[in-house]
Protein backbone atom coordinates (compact mmCIF):
# COMPACT_ATOMS: atom_id res chain seq x y z
CA UNK A 1 0.00 0.00 0.00
CA UNK A 2 2.84 2.39 0.81
CA UNK A 3 4.55 1.76 -2.55
CA UNK A 4 1.30 2.45 -4.40
CA UNK A 5 0.89 5.71 -2.49
CA UNK A 6 4.47 6.78 -3.29
CA UNK A 7 4.00 5.91 -6.97
CA UNK A 8 0.76 7.89 -7.11
CA UNK A 9 2.36 10.92 -5.46
CA UNK A 10 5.44 10.72 -7.70
CA UNK A 11 3.27 10.45 -10.81
CA UNK A 12 1.27 13.53 -9.76
CA UNK A 13 4.47 15.53 -9.16
CA UNK A 14 5.77 14.59 -12.62
CA UNK A 15 2.46 15.58 -14.23
CA UNK A 16 2.51 18.98 -12.49
CA UNK A 17 6.15 19.50 -13.51
CA UNK A 18 5.39 18.64 -17.14
CA UNK A 19 2.43 21.02 -17.19
CA UNK A 20 4.60 23.81 -15.71
CA UNK A 21 7.16 23.26 -18.46
CA UNK A 22 4.48 23.45 -21.15
CA UNK A 23 2.96 26.55 -19.53
CA UNK A 24 6.36 28.27 -19.34
CA UNK A 25 7.13 27.42 -22.98
CA UNK A 26 3.77 28.82 -24.14
CA UNK A 27 4.36 32.00 -22.13
CA UNK A 28 7.85 32.40 -23.65
CA UNK A 29 6.52 31.84 -27.16
CA UNK A 30 3.89 34.53 -26.71
CA UNK A 31 6.44 36.95 -25.23
CA UNK A 32 8.78 36.44 -28.20
CA UNK A 33 5.91 37.11 -30.59
CA UNK A 34 4.85 40.29 -28.80
CA UNK A 35 8.41 41.62 -28.62
CA UNK A 36 8.72 41.16 -32.41
CA UNK A 37 5.81 43.45 -33.34
CA UNK A 38 5.52 47.24 -33.45
CA UNK A 39 4.33 48.14 -29.94
CA UNK A 40 0.77 49.43 -29.65
CA UNK A 41 -1.43 49.34 -26.55
CA UNK A 42 -3.21 45.97 -26.60
CA UNK A 43 -4.59 43.31 -24.28
CA UNK A 44 -5.57 39.80 -25.15
CA UNK A 45 -6.52 36.41 -23.86
CA UNK A 46 -6.70 32.98 -25.42
CA UNK A 47 -7.63 29.50 -24.27
CA UNK A 48 -5.42 26.72 -25.61
CA UNK A 49 -7.92 23.91 -25.21
CA UNK A 50 -5.61 21.09 -26.29
CA UNK A 51 -3.01 22.00 -23.64
CA UNK A 52 -5.53 23.15 -21.02
CA UNK A 53 -3.69 26.49 -20.73
CA UNK A 54 -4.94 30.08 -20.65
CA UNK A 55 -2.69 32.92 -21.79
CA UNK A 56 -3.27 36.62 -21.11
CA UNK A 57 -1.09 39.46 -22.31
CA UNK A 58 -0.81 43.21 -22.54
CA UNK A 59 1.41 45.86 -24.06
CA UNK A 60 1.26 49.26 -22.39
CA UNK A 61 3.25 52.42 -22.81
CA UNK A 62 5.23 53.43 -19.74
CA UNK A 63 3.78 56.36 -17.81
CA UNK A 64 7.29 57.68 -17.14
CA UNK A 65 8.84 57.37 -20.62
CA UNK A 66 6.83 57.37 -23.87
CA UNK A 67 9.61 55.41 -25.64
CA UNK A 68 9.39 52.57 -23.13
CA UNK A 69 6.77 49.82 -23.46
CA UNK A 70 5.88 47.21 -20.84
CA UNK A 71 4.92 43.75 -22.08
CA UNK A 72 3.30 41.28 -19.67
CA UNK A 73 2.38 37.68 -20.43
CA UNK A 74 0.60 35.41 -17.96
CA UNK A 75 0.00 31.71 -18.59
CA UNK A 76 -1.68 29.22 -16.31
CA UNK A 77 -3.53 25.90 -16.31
CA UNK A 78 -7.13 26.86 -17.06
CA UNK A 79 -8.44 24.76 -14.16
CA UNK A 80 -5.78 26.02 -11.71
CA UNK A 81 -5.22 29.79 -12.23
CA UNK A 82 -3.33 30.08 -8.95
CA UNK A 83 -0.38 28.28 -10.62
CA UNK A 84 0.36 31.07 -13.06
CA UNK A 85 3.63 32.02 -14.71
CA UNK A 86 4.09 35.75 -15.32
CA UNK A 87 6.72 37.18 -17.66
CA UNK A 88 7.44 40.91 -17.92
CA UNK A 89 9.65 42.64 -20.42
CA UNK A 90 10.56 46.20 -21.33
CA UNK A 91 10.85 47.31 -24.93
CA UNK A 92 12.50 50.56 -25.96
CA UNK A 93 10.91 51.85 -29.15
trRosetta pair geometry for C-beta under 8 A, 3 or more apart (Angstrom, degrees):
i j d omega theta_ij theta_ji phi_ij phi_ji
1 4 5.8 -54 -151 35 33 112
1 5 6.5 34 151 -19 65 106
2 5 5.6 -55 -150 36 33 113
2 6 6.4 32 153 -18 66 105
3 6 5.7 -53 -146 37 32 111
3 7 6.3 34 154 -20 65 106
4 7 5.7 -53 -147 36 30 112
4 8 6.3 32 154 -20 64 107
5 8 5.7 -54 -147 36 29 112
5 9 6.4 27 155 -16 64 107
6 9 5.8 -56 -146 39 30 109
6 10 6.1 30 156 -18 65 109
7 10 5.7 -57 -144 40 28 111
7 11 6.1 31 156 -22 64 107
8 11 5.8 -54 -147 34 27 112
8 12 6.5 27 154 -19 62 106
9 12 5.8 -55 -150 35 31 112
9 13 6.5 32 152 -19 65 105
10 13 5.7 -53 -148 35 32 112
10 14 6.5 32 154 -17 65 105
11 14 5.8 -55 -150 37 31 111
11 15 6.4 33 151 -21 65 106
12 15 5.6 -53 -148 35 32 113
12 16 6.4 31 154 -18 65 105
13 16 5.9 -54 -148 37 31 110
13 17 6.3 32 153 -20 64 109
14 17 5.6 -55 -145 38 31 113
14 18 6.3 32 155 -20 65 105
15 18 5.8 -53 -147 35 29 111
15 19 6.4 27 154 -16 63 107
16 19 5.8 -57 -148 38 30 110
16 20 6.4 35 152 -22 65 105
17 20 5.7 -51 -149 33 31 113
17 21 6.6 33 152 -20 63 103
18 21 5.7 -53 -152 33 33 113
18 22 6.5 31 151 -16 65 105
19 22 5.6 -52 -147 38 35 111
19 23 6.1 38 152 -21 66 107
19 52 7.6 -44 -137 79 117 117
19 77 5.9 18 166 -76 132 122
20 23 5.6 -54 -144 38 30 113
20 24 6.2 31 156 -19 65 106
20 83 7.4 -96 -93 166 91 118
20 85 7.4 121 -157 -55 76 126
21 24 5.9 -54 -146 36 28 110
21 25 6.4 28 154 -19 63 107
22 25 5.8 -56 -148 37 30 112
22 26 6.4 28 155 -17 65 107
22 51 5.8 -164 155 -158 132 122
22 53 6.9 -142 124 -54 104 139
23 26 5.9 -58 -149 38 29 109
23 27 6.4 29 153 -19 64 107
23 53 5.6 177 -105 -121 77 125
23 75 4.8 169 -173 122 83 113
23 76 6.5 40 -149 -109 136 24
23 77 6.6 -73 -78 -49 133 70
23 83 7.8 161 -1 125 178 99
23 85 5.4 139 131 7 109 128
24 27 5.7 -55 -148 37 31 112
24 28 6.3 32 154 -19 66 106
24 75 7.4 180 -80 72 24 132
24 85 5.4 -145 -90 -152 68 172
25 28 5.7 -53 -147 37 31 112
25 29 6.3 34 154 -22 64 105
26 29 5.6 -48 -144 33 32 114
26 30 6.5 31 156 -17 63 104
26 48 6.7 -112 -143 3 150 162
26 51 6.8 159 -61 109 148 166
26 53 5.6 100 59 125 166 160
26 55 6.1 -126 141 -71 112 127
26 75 5.2 151 91 -141 104 156
27 30 6.0 -57 -152 36 30 109
27 31 6.3 31 152 -20 65 108
27 55 6.8 -180 -93 -122 62 106
27 73 5.1 145 -161 124 81 119
27 74 7.3 -33 -120 -163 116 11
27 75 3.9 -130 -68 7 97 129
27 85 5.1 -119 -24 99 161 117
27 86 7.9 -135 -152 -110 145 14
27 87 5.3 142 156 -7 115 122
28 31 5.6 -55 -147 36 32 113
28 32 6.3 33 156 -20 66 104
28 87 7.0 132 -84 -63 53 163
29 32 5.9 -54 -150 34 29 111
29 33 6.5 28 153 -17 62 107
30 33 5.6 -57 -152 37 33 113
30 34 6.3 28 154 -16 68 107
30 55 5.5 166 -55 -176 160 145
30 57 5.8 -147 155 -63 128 143
30 73 4.9 150 96 -137 117 141
30 75 7.3 154 18 -60 137 118
31 34 5.9 -58 -146 39 30 108
31 35 6.2 28 157 -19 66 109
31 57 8.0 -170 -81 -120 57 127
31 71 6.6 122 -141 129 78 126
31 73 4.8 -115 -68 5 86 147
31 87 5.0 -58 -73 107 143 144
31 89 6.1 112 -164 -9 114 137
32 35 5.9 -56 -144 37 28 109
32 36 6.5 28 155 -24 62 111
33 36 5.8 -62 -153 31 29 112
33 37 7.2 21 157 -19 63 106
34 37 6.3 -59 -153 28 35 106
34 57 6.1 -150 -68 174 149 144
34 59 6.2 -172 -173 -65 118 116
34 71 5.1 150 123 -153 130 134
34 73 6.9 -176 11 -62 145 115
35 71 6.4 -131 -74 26 75 171
35 89 6.2 -41 -82 111 117 153
35 91 6.1 -178 -134 -87 78 126
38 93 7.5 135 -154 -166 60 150
39 59 5.4 -153 -151 172 87 135
39 61 7.6 126 138 -81 122 77
39 69 4.1 -84 -168 -86 160 171
39 71 7.7 -112 -116 -66 113 104
39 91 5.7 163 -60 92 139 137
39 93 5.2 166 22 27 122 158
40 59 6.7 75 72 93 39 131
41 59 6.2 -153 -123 95 30 80
41 60 5.8 44 -124 -113 89 52
41 61 6.3 -61 -70 -10 100 91
42 57 7.8 17 106 109 96 93
42 58 6.8 -168 95 -144 54 51
42 59 5.2 32 42 37 81 100
43 56 7.6 -5 -175 -175 88 87
43 57 7.0 176 -151 93 49 51
43 58 4.4 -8 -104 -102 79 91
43 59 8.0 -153 -69 25 47 57
44 56 7.1 176 93 -151 51 49
44 57 5.3 -4 57 57 91 90
44 58 7.6 172 19 -77 62 51
45 54 6.9 -3 -170 -177 95 98
45 55 7.0 172 -149 91 49 53
45 56 4.7 -8 -103 -105 86 78
45 57 7.7 175 -76 19 46 63
46 54 7.4 173 89 -153 42 57
46 55 5.4 -3 56 57 86 95
47 53 7.8 164 -158 89 48 45
47 54 5.4 -23 -106 -104 68 79
47 78 6.3 53 -142 -98 98 134
48 51 4.5 3 121 41 117 106
48 52 7.4 -35 93 29 80 18
48 53 4.5 -1 56 62 114 89
48 54 7.4 -166 20 -82 76 28
48 55 6.8 48 -16 -7 109 103
49 52 7.3 24 -171 -74 31 43
52 77 5.8 7 129 -150 100 81
52 78 5.4 -121 180 21 63 105
52 79 6.7 -27 -178 0 113 100
53 75 5.8 5 -179 -173 115 100
53 76 7.0 157 -152 82 72 25
53 77 6.3 -58 -101 -103 61 41
53 78 6.4 -164 -120 -32 7 85
54 75 7.0 171 87 -148 48 53
54 76 5.8 -16 58 63 91 76
54 77 7.8 43 14 138 83 12
54 78 4.7 108 -30 -93 101 77
54 81 7.2 -20 49 -99 133 93
55 73 6.7 -17 -167 -169 100 93
55 74 7.1 156 -155 84 50 51
55 75 4.7 -14 -102 -99 79 86
56 73 7.4 158 85 -156 49 46
56 74 4.7 -6 59 59 96 101
56 75 7.8 -175 23 -74 62 43
57 71 7.3 -5 -170 -173 102 82
57 72 6.5 172 -149 91 56 58
57 73 4.6 -8 -103 -105 99 70
57 74 7.2 -173 -75 22 51 65
58 70 8.0 9 106 104 94 87
58 71 7.4 180 90 -147 51 44
58 72 5.1 5 51 53 90 99
59 69 5.8 5 -174 176 94 119
59 70 7.3 161 -153 81 46 48
59 71 5.2 -9 -104 -102 79 77
60 69 7.0 158 81 -159 34 71
60 70 5.1 -18 64 59 87 97
60 72 7.9 4 11 5 103 105
61 66 6.1 7 180 -141 125 57
61 68 7.4 108 -165 82 61 55
61 69 5.7 -46 -103 -104 50 73
61 70 7.8 116 -154 16 4 81
62 65 4.8 11 88 53 133 73
62 66 7.2 -138 65 -79 82 20
62 68 3.9 3 6 89 141 103
62 69 6.7 -124 -19 -84 83 21
62 70 5.9 108 -74 -27 77 100
62 90 7.9 26 -60 -137 126 102
64 68 7.2 -11 75 52 83 135
65 68 4.0 55 86 10 112 116
67 92 5.9 24 140 -160 98 73
67 93 6.2 -167 -170 69 68 43
68 90 6.0 -21 -165 -167 99 106
68 91 7.4 142 -159 75 49 46
68 92 5.9 -25 -100 -102 66 65
69 90 7.1 142 74 -162 50 54
69 91 4.4 -23 63 64 103 98
69 92 7.8 -172 20 -78 78 18
69 93 5.9 6 -5 20 120 115
70 88 6.8 -18 -170 -164 91 98
70 89 7.7 151 -158 80 47 44
70 90 6.2 -26 -101 -103 60 67
70 91 7.9 -165 -70 21 17 79
71 88 7.0 151 83 -157 56 48
71 89 4.6 -16 62 63 106 92
71 90 7.6 -174 19 -84 82 18
71 91 6.0 53 -17 -13 115 114
72 86 6.8 -14 -167 -169 94 95
72 87 7.2 159 -154 85 46 54
72 88 5.2 -10 -103 -104 76 78
73 86 7.3 162 86 -153 50 48
73 87 4.7 -3 58 56 97 101
73 88 8.0 -169 25 -73 64 38
74 84 5.4 -2 -172 -177 100 127
74 85 7.1 159 -153 80 52 48
74 86 4.9 -12 -102 -103 84 78
74 87 7.8 -170 -74 23 39 64
75 84 6.8 152 79 -155 34 74
75 85 5.2 -14 62 57 86 98
76 80 6.8 -129 167 93 100 65
76 81 4.9 82 118 -133 148 51
76 82 7.7 133 -160 40 140 20
76 83 5.8 139 -149 81 96 63
76 84 3.7 -50 -72 -97 121 74
76 85 6.8 168 -75 14 66 65
77 80 4.3 22 78 47 116 93
77 81 7.5 -130 73 -66 61 36
77 83 5.8 16 22 69 104 118
78 81 7.5 0 -158 -64 25 81
80 83 4.8 19 127 17 111 113
81 84 6.1 9 -178 -54 60 106
